[in-house]
Amino acid sequence: MSKDLELEDLKKPSPSPSRIPQRTFLKFVLICIFLSTLWISNYIPLPIYHHEYSVCSESGSIYTVDEVTPQVECISIVGSRISYTGSSKELQGRLYRRAQAVSWLQRWLVSRLFSRVSHKISYVNSDAIIVPGLADAHAHIMINGFKMQLELDSCKSLAEVLEQTKAYIYSHPDIYNNKSQWIEGGGWDQTKWPETGFPHAADFDTDPLLRGRPIALHRVDAHASWVSTRVLEIMGDLPTKVKGGSIVRDSSGNPTGIFLDNAMSLIPVPEWTDEQMTTFFDTTMNLALSYGLTSIHDAGSSPKIIQFMKKQAEAGNIPMRLYIMGHVSSDEYWGSQIPRLIDYGKHGHLTIRSVKLVTDGALGSWGAALLEPYSDKPDTSGIMRSTPKTLFNLVKQFWKDGWQVNIHCIGDRANHVVLDIYQELIEMGHNETTTMIANTTGEGELMKANVTEWRPRIEHAQIMTMKDLRRTNELGIIASVQPTHATSDMWYAETRLGPNRIKGAYAYRTLLYGSPKHVIPLGSDFPVESVNPLLGFYAAVSRLSVDGTSPHGDGGWYASEALTRAQALKGMTLDAAYASFTEHELGSLTPGKKADFVILDRNIMQVPFKDILKTKVVATVVDGKVAYGAL
Ligand SMILES: [Zn+2]
């Protein structure tokens, strides 16, 4: 048999060069690829297999917000995650041991194939510190970009607002030449002006450039809009009453041009185009990164904006983590109008698993719903924008469908009503889900288990009765607060509320100390306040305005409610992560977590209060990659 084969083989023509057996040829090709890779890698940087590096502080000023190792000298990053935190000496030892563990041939091959795996260690300046990536637990991304078109925050009088609006028109030839084009902006605050009360539509008519143009300027808290006479003409007949809002009228019953809360939706402003949305979005993202934010909880996006964000996520255009609360102004259940997305998109940066509901207005426009009338305006107790029954049904259905519910409550009535709703539903949930929960947690933990699962939030939790402050904590409701609101409102809050109610207002330390999970997520509510999270940090720890003053002097306004620096930093990192179900991934510099961190040029944990405000961000790192500045 074998002989036959040999004979057969002899009869075959000898293989020509083009007919080399397949296996030999394959081997040859592989060797060629291997050799050329080695050769090319000397000239072309190959993709980095493991982006690996460490950042160290010789003074040990890396504040981890990890209670096991609160301060370290070095952090190491592999890919998008933190791989090590600890001392510089231990890090050097680890790297040395690792280097010894592999032979020179392995090292040479790996460095050739995967290119630059060498572990770079950079040192921050001696004054600089590193903290976890900062989060804003309550902000408005798109409205901020929108407002930045025409910002009126710095205006100290009505005349200044008019001047700024004119300057905006002069700098936009398309608007200058087209009198029918809408002019929108925001940030005005009549409490900062010498004039008393709200401005008037007729104020725009005092200037020939502004007269006859459709202008809508939103108040700093976005709970009031001031429109021009032209807008009132376009609107025509107005309803006499608006549920959950109001149209301000003069003594003869004519609208003055001020629309409050739900009445604002009557103003026929043009819809945002895709191009505008992209500008608004990018503007806010870039600004936020430059201030060290790596995560934002957006407090209310419409289905249209959510679709826009979804597209941005798919295209990889979201440079930080966004935790979006869906919002639709409707008393009917709208859970089906928004998609549920977790770590969605090219970089996994978009999460939508919560909704925002609104109970009342804001304090600055006397819209916060109070249990008793305003001390400085006894004819009103504020505005309830939803009825307790509507809110109850919405919360119940959202919880049933697995959405986290976050409710805007400023006044003590709003907070009281919402706590009633949460309490009733938690107790109902206790009964309804007994079997399901009992399997995993056992008796006695039932109510707590539900709250931990649902993580209900009250956004602002601004003015509460003493009893409700306690109830918030007993129920385990997350109070999501904005420290700059305390320092912005402190000049008039006590006049509005009187000496007793003020004791339960902006009570951050009370809320934190009683919180069963010891959490108080901090936010800015930008564009109501600045995007810079360090202003919130400063306000939380100092209870002072940026010029170092307060109605109670330089010791701070109701300073007993100030947070410590460590508490404030945790509020802006780990607590915000908890409020968005991500405490195991984000919020502290802990091995295994995402490598989101910020380098600040000075030690905000130690410098005098006033120096906190001078802090500059050296670098903002998201997923281990520099998103702003330089390492
Ligand atoms: Zn808000």
Boltz pocket constraint, residues with backbone or C-beta under 6 A from the ligand:
constraints:
  - pocket:
      binder: B
      contacts: [[A, 138], [A, 139], [A, 140], [A, 299], [A, 525]]
      max_distance: 6.0
